[in-house]
Amino acid sequence: MTDLAIAHVTVDCADAAALATFYSALLELPVDPDPTPFFATVGRAAGARPVLMFIQVPDRTPGKNSIHLDLHSADLPGAVARAVGLGAKQVADFAEYGAVWTTLSDPEGNLFDIGAS
């Protein structure tokens, strides 16, 4: 049996504190103490697993991010509207493989999905 576990989901970004604030509001989890433009986390103090970690990098990888967050909500339209109200941009709606979801981009352009649960 492995002792590996997911500890963090890390997002490369331009402003760690600002992007952590967006995801904090979206997920209703606190930004952990002492965020800076260089490093911030969300959920550690609340005991969330995995913790979201944001790290400022000088040169983000161009193109589509290969890892993204999949969030679920019983109120898909409400969750999408809330994300857009917080600064996300709606990219596209999908209904495939027996699932329904919306792809959005966060304020720095990272893609994430909100699906119907």
C-alpha atoms as one frame of an Amber mdcrd trajectory, in Angstrom:
protein
   0.000   0.000   0.000   1.306   3.453  -0.860   1.758   6.265   1.599   1.194
   8.869  -1.134  -1.671  11.327  -0.798  -2.571  14.533  -2.599  -1.430  17.382
  -0.373  -1.792  20.383  -2.680  -3.159  21.392  -6.030  -0.690  24.045  -7.177
  -1.521  26.873  -9.558   1.227  28.903 -11.226   0.113  32.520 -11.417   1.125
  36.184 -11.598  -0.382  37.261  -8.249  -0.759  34.460  -5.708  -2.699  36.469
  -3.118  -5.198  37.819  -5.652  -5.890  34.420  -7.215  -6.137  32.787  -3.772
  -8.741  35.414  -2.869 -10.807  34.477  -5.950 -10.770  30.741  -5.119 -11.354
  31.471  -1.437 -14.556  33.300  -2.294 -15.596  30.710  -4.886 -15.084  27.736
  -2.552 -16.048  29.582   0.633 -12.775  28.534   2.274 -10.429  30.983   3.975
  -7.202  32.254   2.496  -4.557  31.039   4.912  -2.602  33.603   6.959   0.078
  35.825   5.410  -0.654  35.597   1.672   1.716  37.518  -0.595   1.860  38.160
  -4.339   4.465  35.348  -4.406   2.791  32.599  -2.339  -0.638  31.871  -0.879
  -2.734  28.874   0.125  -6.437  28.250   0.599  -7.972  25.741   2.980  -5.037
  24.653   5.125  -6.342  26.399   8.260  -9.819  24.958   7.613  -8.421  21.414
   7.322  -9.365  21.092   3.634  -7.678  18.381   1.592  -6.193  18.954  -0.832
  -5.002  22.476  -0.083  -4.911  24.901  -3.012  -1.455  26.470  -3.354  -0.714
  29.500  -5.534   2.857  30.325  -6.551   4.010  33.307  -8.586   6.073  32.229
 -11.587   7.788  34.512 -14.094   6.895  32.464 -17.175   3.734  30.396 -17.157
   3.467  27.514 -19.573   1.574  28.791 -22.640  -1.563  27.122 -23.930  -4.283
  25.094 -22.241  -3.529  24.009 -18.713  -3.320  20.224 -18.566  -4.617  19.965
 -14.990  -7.712  21.804 -13.854 -10.215  21.800 -11.005 -13.532  20.017 -11.444
 -16.063  21.435  -9.001 -19.618  20.120  -8.544 -22.834  21.844  -7.552 -26.473
  20.857  -7.175 -27.278  24.327  -8.604 -25.113  24.503 -11.736 -26.596  27.760
 -13.125 -26.328  29.436  -9.716 -22.745  28.268  -9.182 -21.708  29.453 -12.656
 -23.362  32.844 -12.102 -21.625  33.168  -8.742 -18.223  32.334 -10.271 -18.768
  34.897 -13.038 -19.786  37.458 -10.422 -16.481  36.819  -8.640 -14.480  37.476
 -11.818 -14.512  34.215 -13.801 -15.348  34.121 -17.506 -17.714  31.521 -18.905
 -15.978  29.641 -21.726 -18.400  26.898 -22.838 -21.219  24.601 -21.749 -21.074
  20.839 -22.289 -23.416  17.853 -22.083 -21.396  14.760 -22.926 -20.779  11.251
 -21.595 -23.868  11.516 -19.381 -22.526  14.610 -17.609 -23.345  18.320 -17.769
 -20.744  20.990 -16.973 -19.549  24.497 -17.711 -15.927  25.403 -18.381 -14.824
  28.756 -17.009 -11.555  30.650 -16.692 -10.422  32.271 -13.468  -9.190  35.903
 -13.383  -5.744  34.798 -14.637  -7.093  32.586 -17.420  -6.743  29.159 -15.755
  -9.562  26.856 -16.813 -11.829  25.096 -14.330 -15.135  23.247 -14.625 -18.323
  23.324 -12.618 -20.474  20.257 -13.155 -23.965  19.312 -12.092 -23.938  16.937
  -9.132
